[in-house]
């Protein structure tokens, strides 16, 4: 029912020259990129409005992360160190990266804003230190400012051509935006600078997106066990890639096996939970979605999947929760945030049953990202709106990339058939 999140991003940061997986924490990336909130474009406009004053003292303004969370304790420790040494670039980067990690694992984009604030003094200079610039490019990528991120990554690589993290991030940006030739070049550079592990995973991801899921499966099998030094985030990342690829192979049992294994390594990962929830929705298992995401309604990505599951089950709370989700999307629009256009298109189509609006949102989203999930919602909306001609750019893209997916293939076939039928009907005297 719902489109799965966008191209899965590597949690690697700092891979040694011998290709062994580093034990440092992850840096995250695109996309499964469902990030938002106040620091996004539109904040300046919001700041010109009158301050909001709650009518009652018991109104909840914001949920703050619990200090019992080890991730929170980690960045609080790093923040204390940074406060004592505010001009230390290394400490600033460590703190900013910890904020990015937290934003990615929870879906709370406020912490991306914090990361930007930490590195801002260094970004004001004519040539920011490369680690600082890489943090900035990563945040830009997460905000779906792909052109800006690509430009910054190019500048980093001009200064440091062997920067494996920059090549990996660039490869991911190119895949999400559908430039597979550029992604392939980045993967080659990554293999040369980052070692076999990173090169294999990058190449496997690319092949999975270009109709060669069987080859991707064989390649990912070579790195499914990344070694005893690999942190849980890396293991979960590989298992997630295997799950996505198994779906493209039409093997849901294998996909579920990999999803469960990934969640054993990182039980609370926000985007992994959303990915698995979408798989369960496709498998017509909405009750399992409710059980999986119970208690995680603070996350927009999780709450959206709960709404889908409630609607599928006809639960009493479905209407109220759908209204709450609509209000969340309206708040994003008011802030000028368009990071969730794919998800908003899916909500408009599958919950609000507004096919024209869903198609318009999918078309806007297509100008920014072209992952398989973006392909799917675009085709679904075009079919529902009975506008097969509108799907021409996506059908051309499928022909160019040779992407194959059990959910996408029948949609594309139906739209091609409708286009032919309409053309034939229009040609008759």
N, C-alpha and C positions, 0 to 999 in steps of 0.2 A: 504494500500500500504506500508506504512512505519511502522517499528516496534515501538511500544510505548516505552517510557523510562523505565528504570529498577525500581525494587521494591520501592514503595513510602516510603519515610523516615519520621520518626516522627520529628515534630518541637519542641518537648518538651525538656525543660532543667530545671531540679530542681523541681521534683514533690514531694510535702510533703508526710509525712508518712500516712496521712489520705486519700490519693488518690485524693485530690482536685487538679485540674489543676493549676499549678503555673502561675503567670502573667508575668514572665520574658520572654525575647525574645528567639526565637528558636535556636537550634544548627544545624539542618539539618543532612544529612547523605548520604547514597548511592544513590545511585543511582539512583533518576533519574539523575543521575550522569553523566552528559555529560560535564565533566570538562577537561581543557587543559591548554596550553600556556607555556610561556618561562621557568618557574621554574621546569618543569617536567624533567624526565631523558633525557639526550641529551643536556642539557644546558651547561655542561662543554665542550662538543665538540664544541657547537656553539660559546663559548667564545674564542676559539682558532682561529677563523676565523677573517678576516679583518673586521673592523667596516663598517657598511653600511652608506654611505653618500648620501643623496638624491640629485638628479640632479637639482631640482628646489626648491625654497623656499616655494612653495605652496603644496608640497607633504605632505599628512597627514600620520604621523608616528603612532599615537595612539589617540583613543578617550578616554578622561578622563571623569569620572562621574560628572554630574552637581552638583554644590553645593546647588542647589535648592531642590535636593532630600533629604528628611528627614533622610533617611538611611545614606547618606553621612555626613550630619551634625552630626549625632549621632556618627559615628566612628571618625570623626574629633575632636569632643569634647573629646572622650575617648583617642584619641592619644595625645591631648594636656595635659591631666591629666597624661598620662603615661610618657611623656617627662619630666614632673616636678617630677615624682616619678618613675624613671627607675628600681628601685629594688623592687617595690611593686608587688608581685605575683598576688594579686587579680585584680589589674588594668591591668596587662599584659594579664591575662586570659579574662577579659571583652573585651579588645580591640581585641584580637585574635578571640574571638567568634563573635564579630561584623563583622569582616572581613569574617569569614566563612558564616555568615548569608547573607552578601551581595553577596558573590560568588555564593551561592546556589540560591538566588532569581533572579540573573541576568545571571548566566552562565559564569561569568567572573572569571576564575580560577587564575588570577593574584593575587586576594585577598586571595586565599588560601596560595599562596607563602608569602604574607605579614603576614598572621597568623603564619606561621612557623617561620618567621624571628623574630617575637615578642617573641616567647617562647624559641627560640634557647638557650639563656644563661642558662635557667633552665634545658633544656634537656641534657646539657653537664655533669650534675652531675650524680652520681651513682644511685640515687633514686629520680627522679623528683617528685615534688608535684603531687598528684593525679589529681587535676583539669588541670594541665599542661599536664600530660600524656594523659588525656582523650581528650584534644584538639588535641594533636599529633596523637592519634589513629584515631580520626574522620577525620583528613586531609588525613591520609594514606588510609582510607576507600574511601574517595572521589577521590583519585588518582587511585583507583582500585588496590592498594597494599593490597589485602585482607588478605594474609597470615601474613604480617607484622602487620596489624591492629588487627587481631585475637590474635596474640602473645602479643601485647601490652595490649589489653583488658584483656587477661588472667592474666597478671602481675598485672593490676589494681585490678581485682577481688580477687586475692590472698591476696592483702593488705586490700581491702575493699569489702568483700563479699556481702554487702547490697547496692552496688552502682547501683541504678536503671538505670541511664543513660548508664552505661557500659553494663548492661544486655540487654537493648533495642538495643544498637548499635551492640552488638554481635549477637543478634537474627536476626537483619536485614542482617548482613554479611552472616550468615548461610543460610538464605532464598535465598539470591541472588546467592550464590554458590551451592544451591541445596541440602544442608545437612539438611533435614527436621527433622530428629531425634534430631540433635544438636540444631536446632532452637526451637523445642518443649521444650527441657530442659531449654533453655534460657528464653523462655516465662514463664515457671513455676517459675523460679527464679525471673523473673521480677514481676510476680503477687505477690509473697511473699514480695518483697522489695519495689515495686513501687505503690501498691494499685490496686483497681479494674479497674480503667480507663485504665491504661497502660496494665494490664494483659489481659483485654478483647480485646483491639485493637490488641495486639500482637497475641493472639490466633485466632482472626478473620482473620487477614492477613494470618496466616499459613493455616487455613482451606480453605481460598479462593484459595490458591496455591496447595491444595491437593484434589481437586475434591469435596469439600463440600461448594460450594458458597452459597447454601441456608442457611446453618448454619452460615456462615460468615455474611450474610445479617441480620439475626436475632440478632447476637451479636453486629454488628455495629449500629443497630437500638437502642440498649440500651445506646449508648454513642453519638448518633448523636447530641444531645444538651449537650455539656460538661460543661455547667454551666455558670453563669454570669461573672465569673472571667477569663474565658478562653480567651486568646488573639485571634485576627483574624487568625493568622497563624495556630493555633490548630484547629479552626473550618474549615478552608480550607483543612487542612490535612485529617480530618475525611470525609469531603465531597468528596475529591479526592479518598479516599479508597472505599467509597460507589460507586463512578462512575466506578472505575475499576471492582469492584465486579459485578455491574449491567451488564457490558459488558460480563462477564463470564456467567451470568445468561441468556444471550441472550435478554436483555431488553434495547435496545438503547435509547428509550424515557426516561426511568428512569436514564440512564447514563448521558444523556445530561442535565437533570434537576440538577443532582448533580454537573456536571462540571460548569454549570452557577452559581450555588450557591457558589461553591468554589471560582470562579473568582470574585464574589461580595465581598468576604472577603479579597482576595489578588489579586487585578486586574493585577499586573504586574509580577506575579511569573513565572519565565522563564520555569521551568519544567512543571508546570501546563498548561501553554500555549501550550507547545509542546505535552503534553498528549492529550489535547482537540483537537489540530490540527490533530493528528494522528487518533483520533476517527472520525473526520469529513472526513478525507481522506478515511477511511474505509466505511463511509456512502455515498461515491461518491459525496461529497460536496466541491469540491476544491475552488469554489468562496468564500465560507464562510471562508476557510482557509486564503485566501488572505486578506479578510476583518479583520479577527482576528489578523493577524500578521503584518499588514501594519505598516511600520515605525520601525520595530524591526530587521532589517537585520544585525545589529552589533552582535547579538547573533547567534552563529553557529547553535544552535538547531532550532531556529526560521527560519533562512535563509534556512536551509535544507528543512523544511516543505514548505516554499514558493516555492522552486525549484520543489518539487513534485507537488504542485498545479499548477504551471505554465506549467509544462510538461503535466499534465493531460488536461489542457485547451488549449494547443497548442498556448500559448501566444508568441508574438514576442521576448520578453526578455528571454524566457526560455533557449535558447542555451547559451547566454552570462552568465546568472546566473549559469547555470550548470557548465560552465567552471570556474567561480569564486569559486564555491563550491569545484570543483576538486582541485583547487589551494590551498584552505584552508586545504583540507585533505593532500595534498602533503607537505604543511608546517608542519603539525602535524607529518607526517612521518619523515621529516628532523630533527625535534626536538626529535625524539624518543618517541613521545607520542602515546600510543595505547589505550587510554581511550575510543575512539570513534569507535572501530572496528565494533561493531554491526551496528552503523549508516553508517559507511563506506561500510559495506557489503550490506546494503539496497540501498545505492546510486549506488554501482557497479551493482547491479541487476536491479533496477527499472529505473535508469536513463541512465547508461552507457551500460546496457544490456550485461554485461560481467559475465555470470553465473559461469564459473570456478573460476574467481577471487573472486566473491562474496562468493562462497563456501569455498575457502581457508581462507578468512577473518572470516567467520562465525565459521569455525573450530578453528581458533586461539582464537577467542573470547570465545568459549565454554570452553577452558581451564581455563578461568578466572571467568566467571559469567554464571549463568544458570537460569535467570529469564524467565518468559513466553515470553518476547520479543526476548530473545536470542534463545529460542526454535523455535519461528516462523520463524525468518530470516534463521536459519540453514535449516529448512525443505523446505522453499521456494527455497533456493539456490540449495539444493540437487535435488529437482524436476526439476528446470530449467536446471540444468547441466546433467539431466538424469543419476544421480548416486544414486540410492536408497540405495545401500549398505553403502554409506558414512553416511547415516542418522541413522545407527544402534545404535550408542551411545545415540542419542536423543530419539529414539523410546523406548529404554530400560529405559531411565530416565522417560518417560511418564508412562510407565508401573509400575515403582517403586513408583512414587509420586501420580499417579491417577489424575494428572492435567487435567482439562477439560476447553476448551475455544472454542467458536464458530469459531474463525479464525484458530485455531491449529488443531482441530479434523479432518476436511476434509483433511488437508495436510497430517496428520499422516496416515489416512485411504488410501489415494492414494499411499503413499510410501510403506506401507505394501503390498498393492496389487501389486505394481510393483516388489517388492522383491520376492513375491511368484511366479509371472509370470516368472521372470528371472530364479529363481531356477528351476521351472518346465521345462522351455525351455532348461536349461542346462543339466537336467537329462535325456532328451529324447535321444534315440540312434540315 
